[in-house]
């Protein structure tokens, strides 16, 4: 009798313990990789060629802060991909496209593009992250090459690359156009099964990254309510009513990693930047802003910097610049340029002689990692070429670093030098200063840039 009592007590304990365990342990919908005759390296090759073709047509955004923000969200999601779906060959990166369509798409091997329309439409960062997590899941699950394998239309990988290039050579502004025919079908338009898998894996990635997976389902409703179906995300993703229910059901089985919860103010700041006017785009990497948009291209013929300096207070920091350099406050920080040093080329503001100062939010605790992410967001897909590595520099008594890049100015076609200086603020945000000048003028402008750097004062001192 005593033995039976202990047995019953043990059984009751086990039942209670099972009842209080996270439901995710028992009922997560299984997901597996599909048969694929191609190697992960092939995904990377295909994605790179497709990205190169796409970027010849897409209007990439030249705003370093918005690009850094989307890159930061993207890398947070990539870090949350379950180990069984991680591919060390893949190189995920994220770029913002200046397009009003509510759209985002990813290519095999890691390239991903998010429209400004998607950022504007999202009610929360989690909604935007949900779409990104869904697209990342297609990449992680290798749906592109798996679908090619399943179709068995192409015998060699070279044929796949050739077809991809042919389709991407046409005019594209959205994922729908990119995936309308030929190879694009295999890259961006997937079966209902694959879409469901991307929903489920996307939900898991979101939860691990600190986002509520139900916001992925909410984003479907947001897109529909804002008319995003035509020419937008739904045009390349079949919409089914039961997708909302399935995502919400899966969300009930997942535990959100609240310790990794993002800052809710980040999307608000991003939207504020978008609402300031038309965003500037730049595929070449030339320093651009969205300032007063001076008429005509910059002449590059400028006055010698004044020896008198005028102070400017930006709240977080103050700085002094030559009195004949005017402030041009745009979408990517505060620019100062002399007359003739800024102008408009193809609707974008281009600088020949200027400094740009600002701060970007960073989730990285290590200043070097924060700087690397910021530099990557600026230089990825551009013609900027580093001259050596980082060098130490003092920024208002704080340790900072400087790196110099060679570039060709988009307006003048002349070689220029771009200095990027960073240091970390007490808040963890990354302060930056970017100095631009023609290479032939650099020696005479270097003292001016150095004086501007010396004048910087931070308001967050201990």
N, C-alpha and C positions, 0 to 999 in steps of 0.2 A: 504493500500500500504506500509506504514511504517512497519507494522507487517510482511508482506511478505518479505520485504527487509532484516529485521533482521533474519527471518527464513532462508532465502537463505544464509545469511552471516554465520549463525551458522552451517548450513549444510556443507558449504565450509570449515569452520574451522575444523569440525569433520573429513571430508574426508582427509584434509591435515594432521591432527594429526595422523590418522590411517595410512596414507602412510609412515610417518617417524618413526613409532614405529618399534622396532626390529621384524623381520619376525618370530623369534623363538616363539613369543607369539601366533602366529596363526597356524603354519603349522607343528609343530614337529610331527613326526609319533608316534601314540600312542603305548605304550608298557605296558603290564600288566603281572602279575604273572599267571602262569598256575595252573590248579587244582593240588593239591598235598596232598596226604593222610598222609604224614609224617610231623613231626614237625621240626622246625629249629634245635632243639637239635639233631635230628636224622642225619641231614646233618653233624653236627659237629662230631658225633660219627663215621659216615662212613668215613669222610675225615681223621680223626685221624688214623683210622686203615689202610686206604689206604696209608697215608703218612709214617706210621711206616714200612709198607711192602716195599714201594718204596725206602726209605732211606737205606734199607739193601743192595740195588743193585746199587743205584745211587752213582756217585763219587762226593760227595759234596765238594765244594771249601773251603779251610781253610784260605782264604784271608779276614781279617776283613774289610779292606777298600772297596773292591769290594762288599762284602756282605752288608756293611753299605750303600753303594751307591744305590744298587738295592732295599734295604729295604726302603730307603728314597724316592725313586721314587714310590715304591708301596704304601707307606702310604700316599703320596700326592694324589694318585689316589683314595685310599679308602676314604679319607676325602671328596672327590668330588662326591661320590655316592649319587644320589638323595635320600632325606629322605624316600620316599615311598619304597625304595629298601634296606634300611639299616636294618640289623638284629643284635640286640645287642648281640645275642648268638654267632655270628661268630667271629672268631679270625684270622684275616688275618696276615700272615707272609710270608716272601719271602727269598728263598735260591738260591744260584748260583750253578749250576751243571757244572763240568768240562767235557764238551762234545762239539765236533766241530759242531754237527748238529744244524741248525738254528731252534731252538725249544724253546717252553715254554708251560707249562700246569698248570692248577689249579685244586684243588680237592674240593669237597663240604665242606663248613664250613670255608674255608680260606687258607689252605696251597697252596703255589705256588712255582714253580721251573722255573728258567730261565737259559738256557744254555749259556756258554761263547760264543758259536757260534752265538747266537742271538745278544749279545752285540757287537761282532765283525762285524756282518753284517749290523747293523743299521747305517744309514748315519747321523741321528740326534737322540738326546735323545727322541724326540717326536715319532719317528718311533718305538723305543723299547717300549716306554710308551703306544703306540697304541696297540701293541700286548698284553701287560700286562692289559690294560684297557678292551680289548675284553675278556680275560680270567677271569678277576675279574667280568665282567658282567655275565658270565655263573654262577658264584658262587652267586652273588647278586640276580639273577633271579631264583635261585634254580633249574636250568635245570637238574641236575643229578637226584635228587629224583622225579622231575616232570616227567621225561622220564620213570623212573621206574614205577611210578603210572600209566602212560598212557599205558605202556606195560602190566601191570597187570599179570606179570609172577610170582611174589613172594608174598606170603601171609603174611610173617612176616619179620620184620626188621632184625631178627637174621639170616635169610636165605640170605639176601642181604649182610650182613657183611661177612658171610662165603664164599659166592661166590667171593666177592671182594678180600678176603685174598688169595683164591686159584689162582686167575689170577695174583695178584701182587707177588705171590711167585716165578714166573718164572723170567728168566733173562730179565731185562728191562734197556734200556739206553735212550729211547726216549718215547715221549707220544704216538707215533704210536704203539710201542710194548706194552705199558701199556694198550692201548685201543683196541687191536687187536681182542679180543674175550671176551665172557662171560660178567661179570659185568663191565669190562672196557668200553664196548660200551655205557653204561648208564652214566659213569663218564666223558668220554672224547670225544666221537663221537656223535655229535648231528645232528638233522634234519636240513634241510635248513631253516626252520622257526626259529629254535632256534639260528642258526648261524647269521641270519639276525638281530634278536633281540639283540644279543651280539654286533654286529657291531654298531647298532644304539645307544644302551646304552653306549657302549664304547666311541663313538664319543662325547656324552654329558658329560661323565666323563672327557674326555680329555679337552674339552673346559673349564669346570669349574676349572680344575686343572692348566690351563694356557698353554695348548698345542693346536696346530692347528689340528683339527680332520682329515684334509685331509692327514696328515702324516700317519694315519692308512691305508688309501688306497695306499699311496706311498710305505708302507712297503710290501704290497702284491707284488708290482712290483720289489722291491728290493730283496725279497726272491726268486721270479721266476728267476730274472736275475743272481742270484748267485747259482742257482741250488738247492734251499732249499726245493723243493717239495718232493723229495724222501727221506724217513726216517726223515723228518722234520715236520715243523708246518703244511704244506698243507696235509700231509699224514693223519692227524687226523682232518682236517678242509676242507670240500668240497669247491673247488674253482669254482666260477661262475663269468663270465665276468661282469654281471650287479652289482656285489657287489661293484666294484670300483665306478660306477656311483651313486649307492644308498648312499654310504658313503659321496661322494662329494656333493650330493644334500642335505643331512642332514646337512653337514657342513655349507652350505650357510645359514641355518636357525639358526645357533648357534653363539653366541657372545663369543669369547675367552676372558677369564679373564686375561688380560695382566698384571694386578697387581700381579698375582701369577706366572708369567713367570719364569721358572727355569734358572739356569746358563748354558749357552751353552757350557762352557768349561768342565763341569763335565764328559760328555761322552768322550771327547777327553782324559782327564786324565785316565779314565777307560780303553780306548783302548791302551794307552801307557803302562799301567800295563800288559795288555794281550800280547802285542808285545815283552815284555822282555824275553819271553821263556815259556816253558810249565808251566801251573798253577799247584799249589799243591793242593791236595784234602785231606780232613781229616774228617772222620765221628765221631771220638771219642772226639774231642775237644782238643787234645794235641797241644801245641803251635807248629806251623809249619811255615816255610817260604819257599822261593824259592831262596835260596842264592847260594853259589857256589856248592851246592849239593855234599858234601863230600862223598867219597866212603865208603860204609859199615855203619852199625848202630852206633850211638854214644855209646862210652864205658861208659860214665858217670864218668870215672876216670879222674879227671882234676887237674891241678896245682892250688895251692893256689893263689888267686888274687894278682897281684903285687901291691906294695904300691906306685908305680910310675904310674901316670895317663897321658894319651895322649889325647890332644884335637882334636875334629872333628867338622868341620863347615859344616852344612847342609843348609845354606842360611837362612831359617826361624828361625833356632835355632842352637846353638852349644852345645856340650856336651863333657865331659872327661870320659874316661874309663881306666881300668887297661891296662898297655902296653902289657900284655900277652893275652889280649882279642882281637880278630881280627874282623874287620867289615865284615859282610855278607849282602850285599845289595840285597834285593829280591823284591818280588811282594807286600809284605805287610810291608812296612817301612824298617827301617835300623836295622839289628840285630847285636849284638856283643856277641861273645861266645869264651870261652877258647878252646884250643885243647882238643878233646875228649868230648866236650860239645855239638857238633852238628854232625849229620850224616844222612845217607839216609836209609829210611825204606819204601819198596814198592814204590820206585820212588819219595818219598817226603822227605823233609828235616825236621828232628825232633830235638828239642833241649832239653837238660837236665839241663844245666846251661846257662842262657842268659838274655839279656835285649833287648827289641824291642822298638824303638821310631819312632814316625811319627805324621802326622796330617791328619784328615779326614774332608772333607767338610760337613757342617751341615746346614740344613735349619731352625733348631730350634733356636729361639732367647734366650731361657732359657738354661743356662749351664747344669742344672740338666736334662732337657729333652734330650739335646744332648748326655749327658753321658748315660742316660738310653737306648737310641736308639743304641748307640755304643756297650754297654755291651750286649744288647739283640742280636745284630748281631753276636757277638762272641760266646755267650753261648747257643743260641737256637739249640736244637738238639744235644748238647754235654753232656759230663758227668761232666762238671764243676759244683761244688756245693758251693754256697756262704757261707763264715763263717761270719755270722752277716751282718750288713749293711755298709753303707758308713761312712768313718771317714774323718775329715778335714785334709788337708795337704797344706803346702806352696810350691808353684812351682815358683821359681824366683820372689818372692814377690807377686804372684797372688794367689787368693783362688783356691784351688783344692780339689780333694777328692780321696780317695783310698779305694778299696774294695779287699778282699782276697778270693780266691777260692781254694778248694781242687780238685785235679785231679789225675788220674793215668797215668803215662807216657807211651805212646804207645810203645816205644822202649824197656824200661827196665822193665815195669810192676810194677814199684815202685811208691808209693804215692809221689806227689809233691805239692808244693804251687805255686799259680800264683797270683801275685799282679798286679792290674790294677789301674793306676793313671791317672787322666785327669784334664785339665784346658782349659779354652776357650781363644783363641787368639783374637787379636783386629779385625781380619777379620771376626770373627764368627766361624772360623774353630775350631775343637776340637783337641787339642794336647793330645797325650797319651804316656804313658810309661808302658810297660809290663815287669815284672821281673819274671823269672822262676827258680826254684831250687828244688832239692829233699827235701822232708819234713825234713829228718834227717840232711840236711846241712843248713837248713834255718837260724838258729841262727848265724852260722859263715859267711853266705853270706849277711845277712841283713845289716851290716855296709857298705859293698861294694855297695849295691843297694842304700842305703841312700846317700853315697858320690856321686854316679852318679847323683842322683836326685838333690843334692845341686849344682852340677856343671852346670846344664842346664841354658842357657842364651838365651832369646828371642830377635829377631832383630826388633820386631814391637813395641817397647816401645814408648809411647807418647813423 
